[in-house]
C-alpha cells in the first residue's frame, strides 16, 4: 500500500479513537505505531517507539519553556516583579513616556 494511503488511514484511525473517548496522546501514539508497524516492520517500529519520545523531549528549546514558566512563577510569588517595576518607575517615571519606559525596563530584566 502507498505510504500516503497508510498516512490517511492512520489519521482516520486516530480521529476514530479520539471520538471513541481515547486520550488524544494515546490515539496519536497508537495510530503512528500502527502505521510504522505496517510500513517498516516490527523491529523498526519498536526501535522508533523506544527512542523517539526521548529525543523529542530532550531538546534544549523544550527544556527552556518550563524553566521560563517556573522563573515567572517564582518572580511573581516572591514580589520581585512588583519591586522591579516600582524601581523602574521611580527611575524614569517622571519623564515623558516614563510608564512605557518603566514597563520596558521591567520586562527587559527577564
N, C-alpha and C positions, 0 to 999 in steps of 0.2 A: 504494500500500500504506500502511496505517496506521503512523504513527511508532512506536507501541508494538510492533507486529509486527516492524518493522525492528530495534528495540532487542533484542527477544527473539532474533531470528535472529543479531544481532551477538554476543550473549552466547554462543549456541551455537557460532558460528564461532570465537570466542575460546577457548572451552573445548576445542574440537576441535583447534585449533592447539597449545594447551598440552599436551594429551595426545599430540600428534604429535611433541613434542620442541622446539617453537619456544619461545624465551625468552618469559617472561611479559610483559615490557615491549613486546617486538616484537609479540606477539599482540594486546595491548591497542591499540597504535597502529594496526595493520593493520585490526582489527575496527572501531575508531572511524572510521578514514579511509574504509573502505568504506561504513559507514552514512551518513557525511556526504556522500560522493560520490553515493549513491543519493538522499538526501533533499534536498540543497541544490545539487548540481551540481559540476562540476569547478572552476570559479573559486572558489567559496566554500570548498570542501573544501581546496584548495591554500592559500588565504589563512589559514584557521584552522590548518592544519598548520604553516605558517611562523611564525605569531605566537603561538599559544597556549603552546607549550612555554616560550618566554622569559618570557611574562607570568606563568606559574605559578611558575617558578624564581626570578624577580626580586623576590619578595615579601620584606618585612622579616622576617616571622616565620620563614620558612625560612632566611634568612641567619643568624639568631641561633642556630639549633640547632648547626650545625657549629662556629661560633665558641665556643660554650659548651663543646662537647666538647674543642676544642683547648685552651681555658683549663684544663680539668680535667686534661688530659694534661700540660701544662706544669707546673702546680702539683704534680702527683703526681711527675713525674720530677725536679724540682728540689729536692724535700724541703720545700717551703714548707708543705704540708699538715700534715706531722708537727710542724714547728716551731710552726705556728699553734695546733695542738691542744695541744701541750706548754705554750705560753704561756697559753692559756685555762685549762688545768688548774691551772697554778701560781696564777693569779689567784683562781679560785673553787673549786679542788679541795678546800680544807679545810672548806668549809661543807657543810651537809646538802644533798644533791642536786647536789653540785658536778660530778659526772661528766656528768649530764644538762645542766647549765648550760654546761659547757665544750664539750660536743658541739654545743649550740645556737649558742653564740658562734662556734665554728669553722665551722659550716655557714653561719651568717649572714654571715660575712665574704665569702662568694662571692656 
